[in-house]
Amino acid sequence: MCSNFDNLYDHFLLKKHFHLNVIPEEQRKNQETRPNDSALIIDAPEQACLLRWGFKADWSTQLLINARSETVLEKETFAKACNNRCLIPVQAWTEWRKDGVVKHKTRISIEGIECFALGAIRQEDRFCVLTCPPHSQIADIHNRMPILIAPAHYRDWLDSSIPTQELRGLLQTPRNIAFTRLEIKPETGQLPLF
């Protein structure tokens, strides 16, 4: 499960990588984006905007920040958003590895890649990250990971005329990829949050 991600990217790199004409000014200056924060998303070719992370549902007091790619098409909660796909530009995402009762924060990125895209869906002014089973290199950290959309598939992912069920191949665990892992130690004297 993806619960925060890094997005302190260089705007020139972002424009070049995603072929963007205009990038909205971001309100936050933090590197980490957490649920309910605003984040830059790409919702059409050459077009970016700011949305908040997490869907609101009548039946839950918590935001729905992730949706399982295997069942997202069948869930009524996501029915209206399923074909409203978007890309989330990131440098890395964070997972928490459990070691007994202690949780270790681990930053995961793609080896040799400065900026890449998570697959997500959007609804009004909010987005939700899609997840899949983890790649074997990072399966010991968490039992889910975000969907990664390769640059060759950006246009198809953003094309609302293509139903999501036709893109099921993009909703799977990536292959032929190498990850970089960085375990982040808490500051001396800092107590665990969970």
Rosetta silent file (secondary structure, phi, psi, omega in degrees, C-alpha in Angstrom):
SEQUENCE: MCSNFDNLYDHFLLKKHFHLNVIPEEQRKNQETRPNDSALIIDAPEQACLLRWGFKADWSTQLLINARSETVLEKETFAKACNNRCLIPVQAWTEWRKDGVVKHKTRISIEGIECFALGAIRQEDRFCVLTCPPHSQIADIHNRMPILIAPAHYRDWLDSSIPTQELRGLLQTPRNIAFTRLEIKPETGQLPLF
SCORE:     score description
SCORE:     0.000 S_00000001
   1 L     0.000  131.004  179.015    0.000    0.000    0.000 S_00000001
   2 L   -89.642  119.334 -179.057    1.359    3.385   -0.960 S_00000001
   3 L  -116.200   -8.971  166.282    0.852    5.868    1.904 S_00000001
   4 E  -164.004  159.669 -179.706    3.174    8.659    0.804 S_00000001
   5 E  -146.068  157.744  179.676    5.412    9.547   -2.102 S_00000001
   6 E   -92.884  133.759  177.595    8.199   11.985   -2.986 S_00000001
   7 L  -142.970   36.961  176.579    7.503   14.628   -5.579 S_00000001
   8 L   -92.423   69.284 -175.197   10.175   17.275   -5.159 S_00000001
   9 L   -97.837  160.854  175.071   11.154   17.054   -8.812 S_00000001
  10 L   -75.264  128.078 -176.174   12.808   19.555  -11.077 S_00000001
  11 H   -64.934  -33.241  176.581   10.113   21.317  -13.147 S_00000001
  12 H   -63.238  -45.342  177.803   12.276   21.341  -16.291 S_00000001
  13 H   -61.125  -42.870 -179.444   12.716   17.562  -15.992 S_00000001
  14 H   -61.749  -47.131  178.705    8.985   17.142  -15.360 S_00000001
  15 H   -59.939  -44.094 -178.479    8.026   19.185  -18.433 S_00000001
  16 H   -67.624  -48.464 -175.866   10.472   17.265  -20.605 S_00000001
  17 H   -63.960  -41.207 -176.324    9.635   13.768  -19.309 S_00000001
  18 H  -103.356    5.738  178.338    5.840   14.187  -19.515 S_00000001
  19 L    55.264   47.173 -178.093    5.776   16.660  -22.469 S_00000001
  20 L   -90.578  141.448  175.617    3.903   19.244  -20.408 S_00000001
  21 L   -84.633  -44.231 -176.416    3.214   22.764  -21.653 S_00000001
  22 L  -134.539  140.087  174.921    2.314   24.287  -18.287 S_00000001
  23 L  -118.168  123.000  178.804    2.864   23.144  -14.715 S_00000001
  24 L   -63.861  148.493  176.401    0.609   24.685  -12.044 S_00000001
  25 L   -66.987  128.312  179.551    2.351   26.344   -9.137 S_00000001
  26 L   -84.532  141.253 -179.829    2.386   23.941   -6.219 S_00000001
  27 L   -78.728  -36.644 -176.163    1.248   25.221   -2.842 S_00000001
  28 L   -88.491  151.203  176.103    3.340   22.812   -0.763 S_00000001
  29 L  -114.763    3.148  179.887    7.098   22.858   -0.550 S_00000001
  30 L   -74.883  153.839  177.424    7.420   19.494    1.243 S_00000001
  31 L   -79.515  -39.190 -176.658    9.038   16.567   -0.478 S_00000001
  32 E   -90.334  133.397  173.209    6.597   13.973    0.853 S_00000001
  33 E  -102.649  130.527 -179.193    2.957   13.908   -0.218 S_00000001
  34 L  -118.383  165.902  177.582    0.587   12.315    2.271 S_00000001
  35 L   -50.610  139.280 -178.590   -3.143   11.498    2.116 S_00000001
  36 L    76.987   -5.328  172.839   -5.343   14.582    1.707 S_00000001
  37 L   -74.283  155.450  170.917   -2.368   16.656    0.473 S_00000001
  38 E   -80.458  143.767  177.805   -2.559   18.335   -2.927 S_00000001
  39 E  -143.883  152.397  176.446   -0.324   16.830   -5.579 S_00000001
  40 E   -75.125  130.088  175.902    0.420   17.503   -9.206 S_00000001
  41 E  -128.937  157.703  176.046   -1.270   14.985  -11.486 S_00000001
  42 E  -111.691  117.470 -175.190   -1.357   14.568  -15.247 S_00000001
  43 E  -113.394   -0.580  176.066   -4.900   13.950  -16.457 S_00000001
  44 E  -160.929  157.254  178.209   -4.482   14.444  -20.212 S_00000001
  45 L   -54.170  131.644  177.007   -1.551   14.584  -22.642 S_00000001
  46 L    66.322   16.092 -175.259    0.466   17.773  -22.030 S_00000001
  47 E  -132.045  128.553  179.280   -1.900   18.811  -19.215 S_00000001
  48 E  -128.430  155.381  176.697   -1.309   18.877  -15.442 S_00000001
  49 E  -153.355  175.451  177.679   -3.334   20.084  -12.464 S_00000001
  50 E  -105.617  129.816  175.506   -3.431   19.865   -8.673 S_00000001
  51 E  -132.905  163.246  177.108   -5.740   17.377   -6.937 S_00000001
  52 E   -93.384  146.150 -177.573   -6.079   16.063   -3.381 S_00000001
  53 E   -87.382  119.567  174.327   -5.057   12.519   -2.528 S_00000001
  54 L   117.308  127.381  175.242   -7.863   10.252   -1.359 S_00000001
  55 E   -82.926  147.274  172.913  -11.498    9.636   -2.249 S_00000001
  56 L   -97.534  136.779  177.926  -14.191   10.360    0.295 S_00000001
  57 L  -126.858  141.519 -179.339  -16.796    7.641    0.816 S_00000001
  58 L   -60.365  -31.419 -173.575  -20.083    7.887    2.715 S_00000001
  59 L   -89.925    1.074 -178.150  -19.428    4.557    4.416 S_00000001
  60 L  -135.994  143.122  175.685  -15.921    5.385    5.721 S_00000001
  61 L   -86.383  -15.033  179.371  -14.419    8.050    7.955 S_00000001
  62 L   -98.091  150.600  175.555  -11.002    7.446    6.375 S_00000001
  63 L   -70.092  145.441  174.330   -9.931    8.546    2.913 S_00000001
  64 E   -91.694   99.355 -173.609   -9.620    5.824    0.285 S_00000001
  65 L   -92.915  -21.056 -179.180   -6.040    6.466   -0.860 S_00000001
  66 E  -133.749  153.175  174.356   -5.451    3.183   -2.740 S_00000001
  67 E  -136.192  136.849  179.140   -7.546    0.793   -4.817 S_00000001
  68 E   -70.617  124.838 -178.762   -6.639   -2.782   -5.738 S_00000001
  69 L   -62.777  -29.050 -177.603   -6.131   -3.022   -9.502 S_00000001
  70 L   -68.520  -26.445 -174.537   -7.480   -6.597   -9.498 S_00000001
  71 L  -123.696    0.009 -174.179  -10.929   -5.516   -8.237 S_00000001
  72 L   -59.875  -32.804 -178.797  -11.229   -1.797   -9.042 S_00000001
  73 L   -72.260  -23.094 -178.724  -13.461   -2.464  -12.067 S_00000001
  74 L   -94.676  -15.458 -174.558  -15.973   -4.436   -9.982 S_00000001
  75 L   -82.086  127.359  179.863  -16.188   -2.125   -6.944 S_00000001
  76 H   -61.118  -34.655 -179.710  -19.173    0.235   -6.869 S_00000001
  77 H   -55.947  -34.666 -175.556  -17.094    2.774   -4.915 S_00000001
  78 H  -106.016    4.612 -174.168  -14.805    3.261   -7.922 S_00000001
  79 L   -55.151  -44.582 -177.128  -17.346    2.729  -10.738 S_00000001
  80 L   -73.424  -23.653 -174.544  -17.592    6.400  -11.737 S_00000001
  81 L   -97.431  -13.355 -170.668  -13.828    6.941  -11.583 S_00000001
  82 L   -51.976  -37.880 -178.397  -12.582    3.769  -13.293 S_00000001
  83 L   -98.837    4.848  175.233  -12.095    5.342  -16.722 S_00000001
  84 L   -96.303   74.150 -174.563  -10.871    8.699  -15.367 S_00000001
  85 E   -86.947  151.265  176.629   -7.222    7.674  -15.286 S_00000001
  86 E  -147.384  167.381  178.098   -4.314    9.951  -14.423 S_00000001
  87 E  -111.785  140.182  175.924   -0.559    9.804  -13.819 S_00000001
  88 E  -111.536  108.156  177.560    1.164   10.826  -10.598 S_00000001
  89 E   -70.848  128.634 -179.479    4.761   11.991  -11.257 S_00000001
  90 E  -141.308  164.642  170.417    7.029   10.838   -8.427 S_00000001
  91 L  -101.019  -28.493 -177.362   10.666   10.256   -7.530 S_00000001
  92 E  -169.725  165.509  170.190    9.885    7.468   -5.044 S_00000001
  93 E  -128.624  164.711 -176.039    7.192    6.070   -2.792 S_00000001
  94 E  -117.011  136.610  173.005    7.357    4.943    0.819 S_00000001
  95 E  -125.730  159.819  178.447    6.324    1.643    2.383 S_00000001
  96 E  -112.118  119.955  178.755    6.533    0.491    6.000 S_00000001
  97 E   -94.222  128.900  179.137    8.256   -2.839    6.662 S_00000001
  98 E   -89.678  135.042  174.886    7.180   -4.625    9.832 S_00000001
  99 E  -130.925   87.061 -172.220    9.810   -6.255   12.031 S_00000001
 100 L    71.252 -121.322  178.162    7.801   -7.662   14.915 S_00000001
 101 L   -95.360   -8.365 -178.287    6.084   -4.645   16.447 S_00000001
 102 E   -90.336  137.270  176.087    8.573   -2.160   14.958 S_00000001
 103 E  -108.719  135.017  179.401    7.865   -0.532   11.573 S_00000001
 104 E  -112.614  127.955  179.478   10.719    0.609    9.333 S_00000001
 105 E   -80.194  128.323 -179.331   10.149    3.326    6.745 S_00000001
 106 E  -127.530  125.083  177.102   11.572    2.393    3.332 S_00000001
 107 E   -90.150  126.652 -177.000   11.882    4.729    0.354 S_00000001
 108 E  -119.237  128.839  177.137   11.543    2.845   -2.959 S_00000001
 109 E  -135.364  172.472  177.646   12.561    4.232   -6.336 S_00000001
 110 E   -93.500  127.883 -176.574   13.392    2.865   -9.772 S_00000001
 111 L   -57.442  126.541  176.170   17.118    2.397  -10.261 S_00000001
 112 L    76.870    6.442 -178.581   18.603    5.037  -12.573 S_00000001
 113 L  -116.077  126.318 -178.773   15.289    6.886  -13.085 S_00000001
 114 L   -81.040  -30.759 -175.060   14.815   10.418  -11.731 S_00000001
 115 L  -148.334  134.752  177.928   11.071   10.664  -12.307 S_00000001
 116 E  -144.490 -179.792 -172.915    8.396    8.062  -13.064 S_00000001
 117 E  -123.811  134.529  170.054    4.603    7.722  -12.955 S_00000001
 118 E   -91.651  144.619  175.701    2.178    5.949  -10.678 S_00000001
 119 E   -85.633  135.135 -177.875   -1.155    4.897  -12.182 S_00000001
 120 E  -146.364  169.495  172.182   -4.195    6.437  -10.533 S_00000001
 121 E  -122.079  157.337 -177.626   -7.848    7.267  -11.057 S_00000001
 122 E  -128.779  154.124  177.741   -9.550   10.581  -10.373 S_00000001
 123 E  -147.719  116.552 -176.132  -12.960   11.750   -9.249 S_00000001
 124 L    54.355 -118.263 -175.741  -13.828   15.446   -9.139 S_00000001
 125 L  -102.332   23.923 -175.734  -10.947   17.151   -7.287 S_00000001
 126 E  -134.649  158.044  176.784   -9.412   13.937   -5.836 S_00000001
 127 E  -132.871  163.135 -178.911   -7.308   10.975   -6.924 S_00000001
 128 E  -139.612  128.816 -177.892   -6.686    7.416   -5.720 S_00000001
 129 E   -80.481  134.691  176.558   -3.511    5.377   -6.441 S_00000001
 130 E   -87.257  142.884 -178.576   -3.976    1.907   -7.950 S_00000001
 131 E  -124.637  162.974  179.210   -1.994   -0.949   -6.427 S_00000001
 132 E  -143.425  173.284  173.590   -0.916   -4.459   -7.430 S_00000001
 133 L   -60.193  152.351 -174.884    0.986   -7.358   -5.825 S_00000001
 134 L   -76.226  154.889  171.627    4.624   -6.381   -5.178 S_00000001
 135 L   -67.557  150.050 -176.773    7.627   -7.110   -7.363 S_00000001
 136 L   -58.808  -28.680 -179.663    9.810   -9.891   -5.904 S_00000001
 137 L   -67.170  -23.277 -175.795   12.617   -7.372   -5.150 S_00000001
 138 L  -125.093   10.379 -177.528   10.410   -5.495   -2.684 S_00000001
 139 L   -64.076  -24.926  179.313    7.915   -8.159   -1.551 S_00000001
 140 L   -74.094  -13.842 -179.088    9.613   -8.414    1.860 S_00000001
 141 L   -86.199  -49.182 -177.327    8.691   -4.779    2.579 S_00000001
 142 L  -154.714  157.070 -177.703    4.954   -4.829    1.880 S_00000001
 143 L   -87.480    5.661  175.720    2.344   -7.045    0.212 S_00000001
 144 L  -139.439  159.611  172.144    1.224   -4.287   -2.228 S_00000001
 145 E  -147.274  159.095  178.260    2.901   -1.699   -4.438 S_00000001
 146 E   -71.639  153.645  172.898    1.576    1.108   -6.648 S_00000001
 147 L   -67.453  134.075  176.603    0.931    0.508  -10.340 S_00000001
 148 E  -109.331  126.321  179.740    3.835    1.884  -12.394 S_00000001
 149 E  -103.994  121.915 -179.471    3.022    3.206  -15.864 S_00000001
 150 L   -74.960  149.130 -179.510    5.915    3.124  -18.352 S_00000001
 151 H   -51.739  -34.274 -179.835    6.465    6.164  -20.622 S_00000001
 152 H   -64.228  -17.671 -177.338    5.502    4.092  -23.696 S_00000001
 153 H  -110.678    4.327 -178.833    2.004    3.701  -22.209 S_00000001
 154 H   -55.141  -50.147 -175.805    1.368    7.264  -20.950 S_00000001
 155 H   -61.624  -44.839  178.451   -0.846    8.230  -23.912 S_00000001
 156 H   -62.694  -42.693 -179.245   -2.984    5.074  -23.721 S_00000001
 157 H   -60.943  -37.596 -177.648   -3.362    5.453  -19.946 S_00000001
 158 H   -85.860   -9.232 -177.463   -4.563    9.050  -20.346 S_00000001
 159 L   -80.350  104.282 -176.582   -6.858    8.283  -23.309 S_00000001
 160 L   -70.459  -11.704  177.364  -10.382    8.231  -21.827 S_00000001
 161 L   -77.969  -13.569  177.231  -11.778    6.664  -25.015 S_00000001
 162 L   -95.444  116.442  178.180   -9.947    3.415  -24.097 S_00000001
 163 L   -63.263  145.977 -178.054  -11.878    1.529  -21.367 S_00000001
 164 H   -58.316  -34.628  179.992   -9.759    0.505  -18.393 S_00000001
 165 H   -61.740  -24.122  176.766  -10.606   -3.178  -18.932 S_00000001
 166 H   -78.125  -11.162 -179.345   -8.702   -2.964  -22.249 S_00000001
 167 H  -108.512   20.906 -178.099   -5.624   -1.813  -20.307 S_00000001
 168 H   -54.176  -30.371  178.527   -5.573   -4.707  -17.822 S_00000001
 169 H   -61.782  -24.941  179.019   -2.013   -5.507  -18.925 S_00000001
 170 H   -85.327  -10.349 -176.594   -0.909   -2.199  -17.363 S_00000001
 171 H   -93.746   20.892 -175.856   -2.578   -3.069  -14.042 S_00000001
 172 L  -113.577  168.785  176.361   -0.071   -5.790  -13.198 S_00000001
 173 L   -61.240  130.541 -179.171    3.189   -6.102  -11.305 S_00000001
 174 L   -68.180  152.945  175.776    5.981   -4.705  -13.504 S_00000001
 175 L  -116.380  170.162  174.837    8.684   -6.984  -14.915 S_00000001
 176 L    47.844   54.743 -178.596   12.270   -6.292  -15.989 S_00000001
 177 L  -141.597  148.177  177.747   12.751   -3.456  -13.529 S_00000001
 178 L  -120.633  134.301 -178.695   15.293   -2.760  -10.806 S_00000001
 179 E  -107.670  152.845  171.559   14.440   -0.935   -7.609 S_00000001
 180 E  -111.008  131.694 -179.467   16.542    1.071   -5.178 S_00000001
 181 E  -115.853  136.947  176.439   15.620    0.738   -1.497 S_00000001
 182 E  -135.278  110.463  177.415   16.594    3.142    1.253 S_00000001
 183 E   -80.557  127.266 -176.521   15.559    2.365    4.814 S_00000001
 184 E   -98.944  114.561 -179.797   15.061    5.601    6.714 S_00000001
 185 L   -79.326  139.245  176.719   16.109    5.388   10.334 S_00000001
 186 L   -67.080  152.448  177.895   14.139    7.479   12.838 S_00000001
 187 L   -61.114  148.480  179.957   15.987   10.357   14.424 S_00000001
 188 L   -54.245  129.761  178.012   17.690    9.483   17.737 S_00000001
 189 L    85.621   -6.995  179.882   15.151    9.606   20.543 S_00000001
 190 L   -78.686  132.432  179.703   12.181    9.695   18.153 S_00000001
 191 L   -86.159  149.258  176.186    9.398    7.316   19.166 S_00000001
 192 L   -61.813  145.164 -179.608    7.589    5.175   16.557 S_00000001
 193 L   -81.760  -22.345 -174.282    4.327    6.702   15.363 S_00000001
 194 L  -116.376    0.000    0.000    2.487    3.378   15.068 S_00000001
